[in-house]
Amino acid sequence: MFTPNDHEPNGPEEISDQEWEIRTGRAIYILQQTLPDFFQIGLVSNVDPTKGPDIVNVSPSENGDVESIYSPKVRLTHTPPIALPSPFPRTLSLEGLPLYMASSVFVRHTMKTLYSDLRVELRKFAVQSSSSSATQTGSDTTARANRKREKSLFVGLTVYGTTRVSGGLGQWQIDSTYSFSPVSGLINIHAIDSIHPAPHQAAYDALRASLSSVFGMGGMGPGDVRPGEVRAVDTTNRRGHER
């Protein structure tokens, strides 16, 4: 699915506060340790909880103990500083772990094709969490737990690379915010806050074409969601429904 559902009847079971903290802490550690090596090893999405802090990057089907740090419905969003022309929406959004991983593969392979000596520098890494310790009233224990389970991670990256054609140095600053589901403790939103300098429209065209070729685009109606399509989503009203 590309757009989040308002209701998730088969959502994940409630986990304890301790397990929630373990999951969010594990995800933060994985990002901190692996993002600087993105162009060497790719995006690491899985971890083996039986091996402590050891990092793995294999399919969960290969090992029953492997857990993803991302929600199956993780959403990637970005609002370019200047609106892109039609058919692009104002806010670009991809939803679902397969699309999220595919987009990271596209970025990595494209950048390695155009640039050499790519490296990622971690400029800023800050965890933001709810500091409220007030006692909640009422019978809805899930709502009380969710109010206490508020955590996000701000990541500032600087990417360096040498243009293969001219030999010139390229440099980009990317700021992102990762948000965690209050229910599962998994990353459910990755918002790219800014990219400087901003990518050219051709980069978005290429990403859309790449995802479309991988996931297919059928002859659907104007209002239908097509696999590989980027479209706008309401990120303000749906945040509470993410799992």
C-alpha positions in Angstrom: 0.0 0.0 0.0 1.2 3.5 -0.8 -1.2 5.5 1.4 -1.6 4.7 5.1 -4.8 3.1 6.3 -6.9 4.8 8.9 -7.6 1.5 10.6 -5.2 -1.4 11.0 -7.3 -4.3 12.4 -4.3 -6.7 12.2 -1.8 -4.4 13.7 1.1 -5.5 16.0 0.4 -6.7 19.5 1.1 -4.3 22.3 4.6 -4.6 23.7 5.9 -3.6 27.1 7.5 -0.3 27.8 10.8 -2.0 28.3 10.7 -3.8 25.0 9.6 -0.5 23.3 12.7 1.2 24.7 14.9 -1.7 23.6 13.6 -1.6 20.1 14.0 2.2 19.7 17.4 2.1 21.2 18.5 -0.7 18.9 17.3 1.2 15.9 19.1 4.4 16.9 22.3 2.4 17.5 22.0 0.7 14.1 21.5 4.0 12.3 24.4 5.7 14.1 26.7 2.8 13.3 25.7 2.1 9.7 24.7 5.3 8.0 28.3 6.6 7.6 29.0 3.3 5.6 25.9 3.6 3.4 27.7 3.6 0.1 29.8 0.6 1.2 27.2 -1.7 2.7 23.9 -0.2 1.7 21.0 0.5 4.1 21.0 -1.8 7.1 17.4 -2.6 8.1 17.7 -5.8 10.1 19.3 -6.8 13.4 19.6 -10.1 15.2 18.4 -9.5 18.8 20.1 -12.7 20.0 23.5 -11.3 19.2 23.3 -8.1 21.2 24.6 -5.1 19.3 25.9 -7.2 16.3 24.5 -5.9 13.0 23.2 -8.0 10.2 21.7 -7.2 6.9 19.9 -10.3 5.7 16.3 -11.1 4.9 14.2 -12.2 7.8 13.3 -15.3 5.9 16.9 -16.4 6.2 16.9 -16.3 9.9 13.9 -16.4 12.1 15.5 -14.4 14.8 16.2 -11.4 12.6 14.1 -8.3 13.2 13.6 -5.2 11.1 14.1 -1.8 12.7 11.5 -0.4 10.3 7.8 -0.8 10.3 6.3 -2.8 7.3 4.4 0.4 6.6 7.3 2.8 7.0 6.7 6.1 5.1 9.4 8.2 3.4 8.4 11.8 2.8 10.1 14.9 1.4 8.7 18.3 0.4 11.1 20.0 -2.1 11.7 23.7 -1.4 10.3 24.5 -4.8 7.2 22.6 -6.0 7.9 20.2 -8.8 5.7 20.4 -11.9 2.9 18.0 -12.6 2.4 15.1 -12.1 4.5 15.4 -8.9 2.6 16.3 -5.8 3.8 19.0 -3.4 4.9 16.4 -0.9 6.5 13.3 -2.2 5.8 10.1 -0.3 6.5 6.4 -0.5 5.0 3.9 1.8 6.0 0.3 2.6 9.2 -1.3 3.4 9.9 -2.8 -0.1 9.6 0.6 -1.7 11.6 2.2 1.1 14.5 -0.3 0.6 14.2 0.0 -3.2 14.6 3.8 -3.1 17.7 3.4 -1.0 19.2 1.0 -3.5 18.4 3.4 -6.3 20.1 6.3 -4.5 23.2 4.3 -3.7 23.6 2.8 -7.2 23.0 6.1 -9.0 25.4 8.0 -6.8 28.1 5.4 -7.2 27.7 5.6 -10.9 28.1 9.3 -11.1 30.6 9.8 -8.2 33.7 8.1 -6.8 35.2 8.3 -3.3 31.7 8.7 -1.8 31.6 9.1 2.0 29.1 10.1 4.6 29.8 12.3 7.6 27.5 12.3 10.6 27.1 16.0 11.4 24.4 15.8 14.0 22.6 12.9 15.8 20.0 13.9 18.4 17.3 11.9 20.1 14.1 13.7 21.1 11.7 12.0 23.5 8.7 12.8 25.7 9.8 14.0 29.1 6.3 14.0 30.6 6.0 11.9 33.7 2.6 13.1 34.7 0.1 10.5 35.8 -2.6 9.8 33.2 -6.2 9.2 34.1 -8.9 7.1 32.3 -9.4 3.5 31.2 -7.6 3.6 27.9 -4.2 2.2 28.8 -3.1 2.1 25.2 -3.6 5.8 24.8 -1.7 6.4 28.1 1.2 4.3 26.9 1.3 6.0 23.5 1.5 9.5 25.1 4.6 8.3 27.0 6.1 6.7 24.0 7.1 9.7 21.9 10.5 9.5 20.4 12.2 10.8 17.3 15.7 11.0 16.0 17.2 13.9 14.1 20.1 13.0 11.8 22.2 15.5 9.9 24.5 14.0 7.2 27.0 15.5 4.8 27.8 13.5 1.7 31.0 14.0 -0.2 31.9 12.6 -3.7 34.1 13.2 -6.7 32.4 13.6 -10.0 33.6 10.9 -12.4 33.4 13.1 -15.5 35.0 16.3 -14.4 36.8 15.3 -11.2 35.1 18.1 -9.3 34.1 17.7 -5.6 30.4 17.3 -4.8 28.9 18.0 -1.4 25.4 17.7 0.0 23.8 18.2 3.4 20.8 16.1 4.2 18.7 16.6 7.4 16.2 13.9 8.3 13.8 13.1 11.2 13.0 9.5 12.0 9.8 8.9 14.1 9.0 5.7 16.0 5.7 4.0 16.3 4.3 4.3 19.9 2.9 0.8 19.5 5.7 -1.3 17.9 8.8 0.8 18.6 9.8 0.5 14.9 10.6 3.4 12.6 7.3 4.3 10.9 8.2 7.7 9.4 11.4 8.9 7.7 11.0 12.6 6.9 13.7 14.2 4.8 13.6 17.7 6.1 16.1 19.3 3.6 18.6 18.5 1.0 21.2 21.2 0.1 21.8 21.7 -2.8 18.3 20.5 -3.8 18.3 17.6 -6.4 17.3 18.5 -9.9 13.9 17.4 -11.2 15.6 14.8 -13.3 16.6 12.9 -10.1 12.9 12.6 -9.1 12.0 11.5 -12.6 14.6 8.8 -12.5 13.6 7.6 -9.1 9.9 7.4 -10.1 10.8 5.5 -13.4 13.1 3.1 -11.5 10.4 2.2 -8.9 7.8 1.9 -11.6 9.9 -0.6 -13.6 10.6 -2.7 -10.5 7.1 -2.7 -9.0 5.1 -2.3 -12.3 2.4 0.2 -13.3 -0.8 -1.1 -14.7 -3.5 0.7 -16.6 -5.4 2.0 -13.6 -7.8 4.8 -13.2 -6.9 8.4 -12.4 -7.7 8.1 -8.8 -6.1 4.7 -8.2 -2.8 4.2 -6.4 -0.2 2.6 -8.7 2.8 0.7 -7.4 5.9 2.8 -7.9 3.9 6.0 -7.8 4.8 9.0 -5.6 1.9 11.0 -4.3 0.8 13.3 -1.5 -0.4 12.1 1.9 -1.7 14.0 4.8 1.1 13.7 7.3 -0.7 15.6 10.0 -3.9 13.7 10.5 -2.5 10.2 10.0 0.5 10.2 12.3 -1.5 8.7 15.1 -2.5 5.7 13.0 1.0 4.6 12.0 2.3 1.2 13.3 
